[in-house]
Every structure is written in C-alpha cells, then in structure tokens.
Amino acid sequence: MKPFATLAIAIFILIAVVHLLRLVYGWEATVNNLVIPMWVSVVGLLIAGTLAYFLWREAYKSK
C-alpha cells in the first residue's frame, strides 16, 4: 500500500473516532458561538468511516 493511502485511511479513521466519541460522551461543539447539533457528528461518522473503508478496500484490491 502506498504511504499516502495509509495516511489518508488513518486520518479518516481518526475523524470517525472523534465523531463517535462526541456522540458517546455528548461533547458539545461550538464554532463561532454556534452550537453544532449532534446529528452533524452522525453524518461525519458515516462519511469518514465510509471513505476510510472504501479507500482501504481499494488499496488492498490493487495488490
């Protein structure tokens, strides 16, 4: 697997884990005095997790 693919997978997994932790622990996220709703973390978890999975699958399929 190429180093860039490995790095991208790790970043996507990290993002997904942070969104999951926010959902589990109920952490509040505020940007410029605007509270970000929890459903945004659900979407972020799904998108980051899906991207990590498909990139991992594509990287290993090419071998």
PDB file of N, H, CA, C and O in Angstrom:
ATOM      1  N   MET A   1       0.849  -1.168   0.000  1.00  0.00           N
ATOM      2  CA  MET A   1       0.000   0.000   0.000  1.00  0.00           C
ATOM      3  C   MET A   1       0.897   1.234   0.000  1.00  0.00           C
ATOM      4  O   MET A   1       1.940   1.260   0.654  1.00  0.00           O
ATOM      5  N   LYS A   2       0.484   2.233  -0.729  1.00  0.00           N
ATOM      6  H   LYS A   2      -0.363   2.212  -1.261  1.00  0.00           H
ATOM      7  CA  LYS A   2       1.261   3.469  -0.815  1.00  0.00           C
ATOM      8  C   LYS A   2       1.132   4.266   0.486  1.00  0.00           C
ATOM      9  O   LYS A   2       0.108   4.198   1.165  1.00  0.00           O
ATOM     10  N   PRO A   3       2.184   5.022   0.824  1.00  0.00           N
ATOM     11  CA  PRO A   3       2.153   5.789   2.082  1.00  0.00           C
ATOM     12  C   PRO A   3       1.010   6.795   2.145  1.00  0.00           C
ATOM     13  O   PRO A   3       0.437   7.014   3.212  1.00  0.00           O
ATOM     14  N   PHE A   4       0.672   7.410   1.011  1.00  0.00           N
ATOM     15  H   PHE A   4       1.138   7.232   0.144  1.00  0.00           H
ATOM     16  CA  PHE A   4      -0.416   8.387   1.032  1.00  0.00           C
ATOM     17  C   PHE A   4      -1.743   7.719   1.370  1.00  0.00           C
ATOM     18  O   PHE A   4      -2.545   8.277   2.120  1.00  0.00           O
ATOM     19  N   ALA A   5      -1.978   6.540   0.826  1.00  0.00           N
ATOM     20  H   ALA A   5      -1.327   6.087   0.217  1.00  0.00           H
ATOM     21  CA  ALA A   5      -3.221   5.819   1.121  1.00  0.00           C
ATOM     22  C   ALA A   5      -3.288   5.467   2.601  1.00  0.00           C
ATOM     23  O   ALA A   5      -4.337   5.602   3.230  1.00  0.00           O
ATOM     24  N   THR A   6      -2.178   5.020   3.149  1.00  0.00           N
ATOM     25  H   THR A   6      -1.325   4.910   2.638  1.00  0.00           H
ATOM     26  CA  THR A   6      -2.135   4.684   4.574  1.00  0.00           C
ATOM     27  C   THR A   6      -2.421   5.912   5.434  1.00  0.00           C
ATOM     28  O   THR A   6      -3.178   5.833   6.401  1.00  0.00           O
ATOM     29  N   LEU A   7      -1.823   7.036   5.087  1.00  0.00           N
ATOM     30  H   LEU A   7      -1.208   7.101   4.302  1.00  0.00           H
ATOM     31  CA  LEU A   7      -2.045   8.274   5.837  1.00  0.00           C
ATOM     32  C   LEU A   7      -3.496   8.734   5.725  1.00  0.00           C
ATOM     33  O   LEU A   7      -4.093   9.147   6.719  1.00  0.00           O
ATOM     34  N   ALA A   8      -4.063   8.667   4.531  1.00  0.00           N
ATOM     35  H   ALA A   8      -3.578   8.332   3.723  1.00  0.00           H
ATOM     36  CA  ALA A   8      -5.447   9.090   4.328  1.00  0.00           C
ATOM     37  C   ALA A   8      -6.408   8.200   5.118  1.00  0.00           C
ATOM     38  O   ALA A   8      -7.358   8.696   5.723  1.00  0.00           O
ATOM     39  N   ILE A   9      -6.164   6.898   5.113  1.00  0.00           N
ATOM     40  H   ILE A   9      -5.392   6.495   4.621  1.00  0.00           H
ATOM     41  CA  ILE A   9      -7.012   5.978   5.887  1.00  0.00           C
ATOM     42  C   ILE A   9      -6.928   6.308   7.370  1.00  0.00           C
ATOM     43  O   ILE A   9      -7.949   6.342   8.057  1.00  0.00           O
ATOM     44  N   ALA A  10      -5.718   6.551   7.868  1.00  0.00           N
ATOM     45  H   ALA A  10      -4.889   6.523   7.309  1.00  0.00           H
ATOM     46  CA  ALA A  10      -5.538   6.881   9.285  1.00  0.00           C
ATOM     47  C   ALA A  10      -6.259   8.173   9.654  1.00  0.00           C
ATOM     48  O   ALA A  10      -6.861   8.259  10.724  1.00  0.00           O
ATOM     49  N   ILE A  11      -6.207   9.163   8.795  1.00  0.00           N
ATOM     50  H   ILE A  11      -5.718   9.093   7.925  1.00  0.00           H
ATOM     51  CA  ILE A  11      -6.887  10.438   9.064  1.00  0.00           C
ATOM     52  C   ILE A  11      -8.403  10.249   9.075  1.00  0.00           C
ATOM     53  O   ILE A  11      -9.086  10.767   9.958  1.00  0.00           O
ATOM     54  N   PHE A  12      -8.929   9.512   8.102  1.00  0.00           N
ATOM     55  H   PHE A  12      -8.374   9.091   7.385  1.00  0.00           H
ATOM     56  CA  PHE A  12     -10.371   9.265   8.067  1.00  0.00           C
ATOM     57  C   PHE A  12     -10.831   8.482   9.290  1.00  0.00           C
ATOM     58  O   PHE A  12     -11.891   8.767   9.847  1.00  0.00           O
ATOM     59  N   ILE A  13     -10.044   7.499   9.709  1.00  0.00           N
ATOM     60  H   ILE A  13      -9.183   7.267   9.257  1.00  0.00           H
ATOM     61  CA  ILE A  13     -10.404   6.734  10.905  1.00  0.00           C
ATOM     62  C   ILE A  13     -10.367   7.626  12.138  1.00  0.00           C
ATOM     63  O   ILE A  13     -11.251   7.533  12.989  1.00  0.00           O
ATOM     64  N   LEU A  14      -9.366   8.482  12.249  1.00  0.00           N
ATOM     65  H   LEU A  14      -8.648   8.558  11.557  1.00  0.00           H
ATOM     66  CA  LEU A  14      -9.272   9.407  13.382  1.00  0.00           C
ATOM     67  C   LEU A  14     -10.479  10.333  13.443  1.00  0.00           C
ATOM     68  O   LEU A  14     -11.037  10.562  14.516  1.00  0.00           O
ATOM     69  N   ILE A  15     -10.880  10.865  12.297  1.00  0.00           N
ATOM     70  H   ILE A  15     -10.426  10.679  11.425  1.00  0.00           H
ATOM     71  CA  ILE A  15     -12.053  11.733  12.245  1.00  0.00           C
ATOM     72  C   ILE A  15     -13.309  10.975  12.663  1.00  0.00           C
ATOM     73  O   ILE A  15     -14.132  11.493  13.417  1.00  0.00           O
ATOM     74  N   ALA A  16     -13.451   9.745  12.170  1.00  0.00           N
ATOM     75  H   ALA A  16     -12.782   9.324  11.558  1.00  0.00           H
ATOM     76  CA  ALA A  16     -14.620   8.935  12.521  1.00  0.00           C
ATOM     77  C   ALA A  16     -14.641   8.638  14.022  1.00  0.00           C
ATOM     78  O   ALA A  16     -15.700   8.686  14.648  1.00  0.00           O
ATOM     79  N   VAL A  17     -13.493   8.336  14.594  1.00  0.00           N
ATOM     80  H   VAL A  17     -12.632   8.297  14.085  1.00  0.00           H
ATOM     81  CA  VAL A  17     -13.425   8.032  16.033  1.00  0.00           C
ATOM     82  C   VAL A  17     -13.774   9.265  16.861  1.00  0.00           C
ATOM     83  O   VAL A  17     -14.473   9.146  17.867  1.00  0.00           O
ATOM     84  N   VAL A  18     -13.311  10.422  16.468  1.00  0.00           N
ATOM     85  H   VAL A  18     -12.743  10.519  15.651  1.00  0.00           H
ATOM     86  CA  VAL A  18     -13.641  11.651  17.207  1.00  0.00           C
ATOM     87  C   VAL A  18     -15.143  11.928  17.155  1.00  0.00           C
ATOM     88  O   VAL A  18     -15.738  12.321  18.158  1.00  0.00           O
ATOM     89  N   HIS A  19     -15.754  11.727  15.990  1.00  0.00           N
ATOM     90  H   HIS A  19     -15.271  11.409  15.175  1.00  0.00           H
ATOM     91  CA  HIS A  19     -17.207  11.897  15.891  1.00  0.00           C
ATOM     92  C   HIS A  19     -17.930  10.877  16.759  1.00  0.00           C
ATOM     93  O   HIS A  19     -18.918  11.211  17.413  1.00  0.00           O
ATOM     94  N   LEU A  20     -17.453   9.646  16.774  1.00  0.00           N
ATOM     95  H   LEU A  20     -16.650   9.375  16.243  1.00  0.00           H
ATOM     96  CA  LEU A  20     -18.068   8.615  17.606  1.00  0.00           C
ATOM     97  C   LEU A  20     -17.943   8.967  19.089  1.00  0.00           C
ATOM     98  O   LEU A  20     -18.901   8.824  19.848  1.00  0.00           O
ATOM     99  N   LEU A  21     -16.760   9.427  19.496  1.00  0.00           N
ATOM    100  H   LEU A  21     -15.982   9.543  18.880  1.00  0.00           H
ATOM    101  CA  LEU A  21     -16.574   9.824  20.894  1.00  0.00           C
ATOM    102  C   LEU A  21     -17.480  10.990  21.270  1.00  0.00           C
ATOM    103  O   LEU A  21     -18.004  11.038  22.383  1.00  0.00           O
ATOM    104  N   ARG A  22     -17.663  11.916  20.358  1.00  0.00           N
ATOM    105  H   ARG A  22     -17.237  11.877  19.454  1.00  0.00           H
ATOM    106  CA  ARG A  22     -18.552  13.047  20.630  1.00  0.00           C
ATOM    107  C   ARG A  22     -19.976  12.552  20.852  1.00  0.00           C
ATOM    108  O   ARG A  22     -20.677  13.040  21.738  1.00  0.00           O
ATOM    109  N   LEU A  23     -20.398  11.587  20.052  1.00  0.00           N
ATOM    110  H   LEU A  23     -19.829  11.190  19.332  1.00  0.00           H
ATOM    111  CA  LEU A  23     -21.746  11.044  20.217  1.00  0.00           C
ATOM    112  C   LEU A  23     -21.888  10.267  21.521  1.00  0.00           C
ATOM    113  O   LEU A  23     -22.892  10.404  22.219  1.00  0.00           O
ATOM    114  N   VAL A  24     -20.897   9.460  21.849  1.00  0.00           N
ATOM    115  H   VAL A  24     -20.081   9.349  21.282  1.00  0.00           H
ATOM    116  CA  VAL A  24     -20.969   8.625  23.050  1.00  0.00           C
ATOM    117  C   VAL A  24     -20.928   9.467  24.319  1.00  0.00           C
ATOM    118  O   VAL A  24     -21.716   9.246  25.238  1.00  0.00           O
ATOM    119  N   TYR A  25     -20.018  10.426  24.370  1.00  0.00           N
ATOM    120  H   TYR A  25     -19.378  10.605  23.623  1.00  0.00           H
ATOM    121  CA  TYR A  25     -19.841  11.226  25.582  1.00  0.00           C
ATOM    122  C   TYR A  25     -20.654  12.516  25.611  1.00  0.00           C
ATOM    123  O   TYR A  25     -20.671  13.214  26.625  1.00  0.00           O
ATOM    124  N   GLY A  26     -21.324  12.836  24.516  1.00  0.00           N
ATOM    125  H   GLY A  26     -21.310  12.269  23.692  1.00  0.00           H
ATOM    126  CA  GLY A  26     -22.166  14.027  24.490  1.00  0.00           C
ATOM    127  C   GLY A  26     -21.400  15.326  24.499  1.00  0.00           C
ATOM    128  O   GLY A  26     -21.898  16.338  24.993  1.00  0.00           O
ATOM    129  N   TRP A  27     -20.194  15.312  23.959  1.00  0.00           N
ATOM    130  H   TRP A  27     -19.790  14.490  23.558  1.00  0.00           H
ATOM    131  CA  TRP A  27     -19.384  16.534  23.920  1.00  0.00           C
ATOM    132  C   TRP A  27     -20.072  17.592  23.081  1.00  0.00           C
ATOM    133  O   TRP A  27     -20.614  17.302  22.015  1.00  0.00           O
ATOM    134  N   GLU A  28     -20.045  18.819  23.572  1.00  0.00           N
ATOM    135  H   GLU A  28     -19.605  19.055  24.438  1.00  0.00           H
ATOM    136  CA  GLU A  28     -20.622  19.936  22.837  1.00  0.00           C
ATOM    137  C   GLU A  28     -19.555  20.563  21.950  1.00  0.00           C
ATOM    138  O   GLU A  28     -18.423  20.786  22.379  1.00  0.00           O
ATOM    139  N   ALA A  29     -19.931  20.840  20.717  1.00  0.00           N
ATOM    140  H   ALA A  29     -20.851  20.658  20.369  1.00  0.00           H
ATOM    141  CA  ALA A  29     -19.011  21.503  19.789  1.00  0.00           C
ATOM    142  C   ALA A  29     -19.587  22.871  19.453  1.00  0.00           C
ATOM    143  O   ALA A  29     -20.754  22.994  19.082  1.00  0.00           O
ATOM    144  N   THR A  30     -18.756  23.893  19.588  1.00  0.00           N
ATOM    145  H   THR A  30     -17.808  23.793  19.890  1.00  0.00           H
ATOM    146  CA  THR A  30     -19.182  25.255  19.316  1.00  0.00           C
ATOM    147  C   THR A  30     -18.203  25.901  18.340  1.00  0.00           C
ATOM    148  O   THR A  30     -16.987  25.853  18.528  1.00  0.00           O
ATOM    149  N   VAL A  31     -18.759  26.499  17.301  1.00  0.00           N
ATOM    150  H   VAL A  31     -19.747  26.538  17.148  1.00  0.00           H
ATOM    151  CA  VAL A  31     -17.945  27.216  16.325  1.00  0.00           C
ATOM    152  C   VAL A  31     -18.506  28.625  16.205  1.00  0.00           C
ATOM    153  O   VAL A  31     -19.650  28.815  15.790  1.00  0.00           O
ATOM    154  N   ASN A  32     -17.702  29.601  16.568  1.00  0.00           N
ATOM    155  H   ASN A  32     -16.773  29.447  16.905  1.00  0.00           H
ATOM    156  CA  ASN A  32     -18.110  30.997  16.478  1.00  0.00           C
ATOM    157  C   ASN A  32     -19.447  31.244  17.191  1.00  0.00           C
ATOM    158  O   ASN A  32     -20.352  31.870  16.640  1.00  0.00           O
ATOM    159  N   ASN A  33     -19.548  30.743  18.415  1.00  0.00           N
ATOM    160  H   ASN A  33     -18.812  30.234  18.863  1.00  0.00           H
ATOM    161  CA  ASN A  33     -20.743  30.868  19.256  1.00  0.00           C
ATOM    162  C   ASN A  33     -21.972  30.162  18.687  1.00  0.00           C
ATOM    163  O   ASN A  33     -23.094  30.466  19.094  1.00  0.00           O
ATOM    164  N   LEU A  34     -21.787  29.240  17.767  1.00  0.00           N
ATOM    165  H   LEU A  34     -20.876  28.993  17.437  1.00  0.00           H
ATOM    166  CA  LEU A  34     -22.875  28.444  17.194  1.00  0.00           C
ATOM    167  C   LEU A  34     -22.678  26.997  17.634  1.00  0.00           C
ATOM    168  O   LEU A  34     -21.655  26.383  17.331  1.00  0.00           O
ATOM    169  N   VAL A  35     -23.666  26.456  18.352  1.00  0.00           N
ATOM    170  H   VAL A  35     -24.497  26.956  18.599  1.00  0.00           H
ATOM    171  CA  VAL A  35     -23.567  25.080  18.831  1.00  0.00           C
ATOM    172  C   VAL A  35     -23.890  24.137  17.672  1.00  0.00           C
ATOM    173  O   VAL A  35     -24.940  24.249  17.038  1.00  0.00           O
ATOM    174  N   ILE A  36     -22.980  23.218  17.409  1.00  0.00           N
ATOM    175  H   ILE A  36     -22.127  23.128  17.924  1.00  0.00           H
ATOM    176  CA  ILE A  36     -23.151  22.260  16.321  1.00  0.00           C
ATOM    177  C   ILE A  36     -24.017  21.109  16.840  1.00  0.00           C
ATOM    178  O   ILE A  36     -23.688  20.507  17.862  1.00  0.00           O
ATOM    179  N   PRO A  37     -25.124  20.796  16.148  1.00  0.00           N
ATOM    180  CA  PRO A  37     -26.000  19.712  16.616  1.00  0.00           C
ATOM    181  C   PRO A  37     -25.321  18.339  16.523  1.00  0.00           C
ATOM    182  O   PRO A  37     -24.381  18.150  15.751  1.00  0.00           O
ATOM    183  N   MET A  38     -25.808  17.399  17.314  1.00  0.00           N
ATOM    184  H   MET A  38     -26.572  17.553  17.942  1.00  0.00           H
ATOM    185  CA  MET A  38     -25.239  16.054  17.344  1.00  0.00           C
ATOM    186  C   MET A  38     -25.404  15.318  16.023  1.00  0.00           C
ATOM    187  O   MET A  38     -24.565  14.489  15.672  1.00  0.00           O
ATOM    188  N   TRP A  39     -26.470  15.609  15.285  1.00  0.00           N
ATOM    189  H   TRP A  39     -27.151  16.283  15.570  1.00  0.00           H
ATOM    190  CA  TRP A  39     -26.684  14.887  14.032  1.00  0.00           C
ATOM    191  C   TRP A  39     -25.564  15.147  13.030  1.00  0.00           C
ATOM    192  O   TRP A  39     -25.344  14.341  12.126  1.00  0.00           O
ATOM    193  N   VAL A  40     -24.861  16.258  13.182  1.00  0.00           N
ATOM    194  H   VAL A  40     -25.040  16.912  13.916  1.00  0.00           H
ATOM    195  CA  VAL A  40     -23.725  16.547  12.299  1.00  0.00           C
ATOM    196  C   VAL A  40     -22.622  15.508  12.528  1.00  0.00           C
ATOM    197  O   VAL A  40     -21.931  15.120  11.586  1.00  0.00           O
ATOM    198  N   SER A  41     -22.458  15.060  13.769  1.00  0.00           N
ATOM    199  H   SER A  41     -23.019  15.375  14.534  1.00  0.00           H
ATOM    200  CA  SER A  41     -21.461  14.031  14.053  1.00  0.00           C
ATOM    201  C   SER A  41     -21.888  12.675  13.493  1.00  0.00           C
ATOM    202  O   SER A  41     -21.034  11.873  13.114  1.00  0.00           O
ATOM    203  N   VAL A  42     -23.172  12.408  13.436  1.00  0.00           N
ATOM    204  H   VAL A  42     -23.865  13.060  13.744  1.00  0.00           H
ATOM    205  CA  VAL A  42     -23.644  11.166  12.814  1.00  0.00           C
ATOM    206  C   VAL A  42     -23.264  11.169  11.337  1.00  0.00           C
ATOM    207  O   VAL A  42     -22.745  10.180  10.820  1.00  0.00           O
ATOM    208  N   VAL A  43     -23.521  12.276  10.669  1.00  0.00           N
ATOM    209  H   VAL A  43     -23.942  13.080  11.089  1.00  0.00           H
ATOM    210  CA  VAL A  43     -23.174  12.397   9.253  1.00  0.00           C
ATOM    211  C   VAL A  43     -21.657  12.318   9.076  1.00  0.00           C
ATOM    212  O   VAL A  43     -21.175  11.628   8.177  1.00  0.00           O
ATOM    213  N   GLY A  44     -20.909  13.013   9.917  1.00  0.00           N
ATOM    214  H   GLY A  44     -21.300  13.574  10.647  1.00  0.00           H
ATOM    215  CA  GLY A  44     -19.447  12.981   9.842  1.00  0.00           C
ATOM    216  C   GLY A  44     -18.889  11.587  10.073  1.00  0.00           C
ATOM    217  O   GLY A  44     -17.953  11.170   9.392  1.00  0.00           O
ATOM    218  N   LEU A  45     -19.460  10.865  11.030  1.00  0.00           N
ATOM    219  H   LEU A  45     -20.221  11.204  11.584  1.00  0.00           H
ATOM    220  CA  LEU A  45     -19.028   9.494  11.299  1.00  0.00           C
ATOM    221  C   LEU A  45     -19.283   8.600  10.090  1.00  0.00           C
ATOM    222  O   LEU A  45     -18.417   7.818   9.698  1.00  0.00           O
ATOM    223  N   LEU A  46     -20.457   8.714   9.509  1.00  0.00           N
ATOM    224  H   LEU A  46     -21.160   9.349   9.828  1.00  0.00           H
ATOM    225  CA  LEU A  46     -20.795   7.894   8.340  1.00  0.00           C
ATOM    226  C   LEU A  46     -19.905   8.209   7.146  1.00  0.00           C
ATOM    227  O   LEU A  46     -19.421   7.300   6.472  1.00  0.00           O
ATOM    228  N   ILE A  47     -19.692   9.480   6.887  1.00  0.00           N
ATOM    229  H   ILE A  47     -20.085  10.218   7.434  1.00  0.00           H
ATOM    230  CA  ILE A  47     -18.875   9.870   5.728  1.00  0.00           C
ATOM    231  C   ILE A  47     -17.413   9.459   5.930  1.00  0.00           C
ATOM    232  O   ILE A  47     -16.823   8.836   5.048  1.00  0.00           O
ATOM    233  N   ALA A  48     -16.829   9.797   7.069  1.00  0.00           N
ATOM    234  H   ALA A  48     -17.308  10.304   7.786  1.00  0.00           H
ATOM    235  CA  ALA A  48     -15.418   9.473   7.314  1.00  0.00           C
ATOM    236  C   ALA A  48     -15.203   7.963   7.369  1.00  0.00           C
ATOM    237  O   ALA A  48     -14.221   7.458   6.826  1.00  0.00           O
ATOM    238  N   GLY A  49     -16.097   7.254   8.011  1.00  0.00           N
ATOM    239  H   GLY A  49     -16.894   7.665   8.453  1.00  0.00           H
ATOM    240  CA  GLY A  49     -15.977   5.796   8.081  1.00  0.00           C
ATOM    241  C   GLY A  49     -16.106   5.138   6.720  1.00  0.00           C
ATOM    242  O   GLY A  49     -15.365   4.210   6.396  1.00  0.00           O
ATOM    243  N   THR A  50     -17.044   5.622   5.929  1.00  0.00           N
ATOM    244  H   THR A  50     -17.646   6.376   6.192  1.00  0.00           H
ATOM    245  CA  THR A  50     -17.228   5.074   4.583  1.00  0.00           C
ATOM    246  C   THR A  50     -16.016   5.358   3.704  1.00  0.00           C
ATOM    247  O   THR A  50     -15.559   4.476   2.976  1.00  0.00           O
ATOM    248  N   LEU A  51     -15.499   6.564   3.765  1.00  0.00           N
ATOM    249  H   LEU A  51     -15.870   7.280   4.356  1.00  0.00           H
ATOM    250  CA  LEU A  51     -14.311   6.895   2.973  1.00  0.00           C
ATOM    251  C   LEU A  51     -13.112   6.047   3.393  1.00  0.00           C
ATOM    252  O   LEU A  51     -12.361   5.581   2.536  1.00  0.00           O
ATOM    253  N   ALA A  52     -12.920   5.841   4.685  1.00  0.00           N
ATOM    254  H   ALA A  52     -13.530   6.220   5.381  1.00  0.00           H
ATOM    255  CA  ALA A  52     -11.809   5.008   5.154  1.00  0.00           C
ATOM    256  C   ALA A  52     -11.969   3.575   4.666  1.00  0.00           C
ATOM    257  O   ALA A  52     -11.002   2.960   4.216  1.00  0.00           O
ATOM    258  N   TYR A  53     -13.175   3.044   4.753  1.00  0.00           N
ATOM    259  H   TYR A  53     -13.960   3.544   5.118  1.00  0.00           H
ATOM    260  CA  TYR A  53     -13.419   1.673   4.320  1.00  0.00           C
ATOM    261  C   TYR A  53     -13.170   1.499   2.827  1.00  0.00           C
ATOM    262  O   TYR A  53     -12.470   0.573   2.418  1.00  0.00           O
ATOM    263  N   PHE A  54     -13.735   2.381   2.014  1.00  0.00           N
ATOM    264  H   PHE A  54     -14.304   3.134   2.347  1.00  0.00           H
ATOM    265  CA  PHE A  54     -13.581   2.237   0.571  1.00  0.00           C
ATOM    266  C   PHE A  54     -12.138   2.475   0.127  1.00  0.00           C
ATOM    267  O   PHE A  54     -11.669   1.821  -0.804  1.00  0.00           O
ATOM    268  N   LEU A  55     -11.437   3.384   0.767  1.00  0.00           N
ATOM    269  H   LEU A  55     -11.818   3.916   1.523  1.00  0.00           H
ATOM    270  CA  LEU A  55     -10.033   3.606   0.430  1.00  0.00           C
ATOM    271  C   LEU A  55      -9.195   2.400   0.827  1.00  0.00           C
ATOM    272  O   LEU A  55      -8.313   1.985   0.074  1.00  0.00           O
ATOM    273  N   TRP A  56      -9.458   1.835   1.996  1.00  0.00           N
ATOM    274  H   TRP A  56     -10.174   2.172   2.607  1.00  0.00           H
ATOM    275  CA  TRP A  56      -8.758   0.624   2.431  1.00  0.00           C
ATOM    276  C   TRP A  56      -9.028  -0.527   1.473  1.00  0.00           C
ATOM    277  O   TRP A  56      -8.108  -1.248   1.086  1.00  0.00           O
ATOM    278  N   ARG A  57     -10.293  -0.700   1.090  1.00  0.00           N
ATOM    279  H   ARG A  57     -11.040  -0.115   1.404  1.00  0.00           H
ATOM    280  CA  ARG A  57     -10.661  -1.777   0.170  1.00  0.00           C
ATOM    281  C   ARG A  57      -9.988  -1.594  -1.190  1.00  0.00           C
ATOM    282  O   ARG A  57      -9.505  -2.558  -1.783  1.00  0.00           O
ATOM    283  N   GLU A  58      -9.960  -0.366  -1.675  1.00  0.00           N
ATOM    284  H   GLU A  58     -10.352   0.417  -1.193  1.00  0.00           H
ATOM    285  CA  GLU A  58      -9.332  -0.080  -2.961  1.00  0.00           C
ATOM    286  C   GLU A  58      -7.814  -0.284  -2.899  1.00  0.00           C
ATOM    287  O   GLU A  58      -7.218  -0.789  -3.850  1.00  0.00           O
ATOM    288  N   ALA A  59      -7.199   0.102  -1.802  1.00  0.00           N
ATOM    289  H   ALA A  59      -7.683   0.513  -1.029  1.00  0.00           H
ATOM    290  CA  ALA A  59      -5.743  -0.037  -1.671  1.00  0.00           C
ATOM    291  C   ALA A  59      -5.335  -1.510  -1.636  1.00  0.00           C
ATOM    292  O   ALA A  59      -4.308  -1.878  -2.206  1.00  0.00           O
ATOM    293  N   TYR A  60      -6.126  -2.353  -0.977  1.00  0.00           N
ATOM    294  H   TYR A  60      -6.961  -2.055  -0.514  1.00  0.00           H
ATOM    295  CA  TYR A  60      -5.772  -3.761  -0.885  1.00  0.00           C
ATOM    296  C   TYR A  60      -6.216  -4.554  -2.117  1.00  0.00           C
ATOM    297  O   TYR A  60      -5.655  -5.610  -2.408  1.00  0.00           O
ATOM    298  N   LYS A  61      -7.205  -4.057  -2.831  1.00  0.00           N
ATOM    299  H   LYS A  61      -7.661  -3.199  -2.595  1.00  0.00           H
ATOM    300  CA  LYS A  61      -7.670  -4.730  -4.046  1.00  0.00           C
ATOM    301  C   LYS A  61      -6.646  -4.619  -5.164  1.00  0.00           C
ATOM    302  O   LYS A  61      -6.566  -5.500  -6.020  1.00  0.00           O
ATOM    303  N   SER A  62      -5.865  -3.553  -5.168  1.00  0.00           N
ATOM    304  H   SER A  62      -5.929  -2.837  -4.473  1.00  0.00           H
ATOM    305  CA  SER A  62      -4.923  -3.323  -6.252  1.00  0.00           C
ATOM    306  C   SER A  62      -3.678  -4.220  -6.174  1.00  0.00           C
ATOM    307  O   SER A  62      -2.876  -4.252  -7.107  1.00  0.00           O
ATOM    308  N   LYS A  63      -3.521  -4.948  -5.057  1.00  0.00           N
ATOM    309  H   LYS A  63      -4.173  -4.922  -4.299  1.00  0.00           H
ATOM    310  CA  LYS A  63      -2.334  -5.819  -4.912  1.00  0.00           C
ATOM    311  C   LYS A  63      -2.480  -7.085  -5.676  1.00  0.00           C
ATOM    312  O   LYS A  63      -1.578  -7.923  -5.662  1.00  0.00           O
TER     313      LYS A  63
END
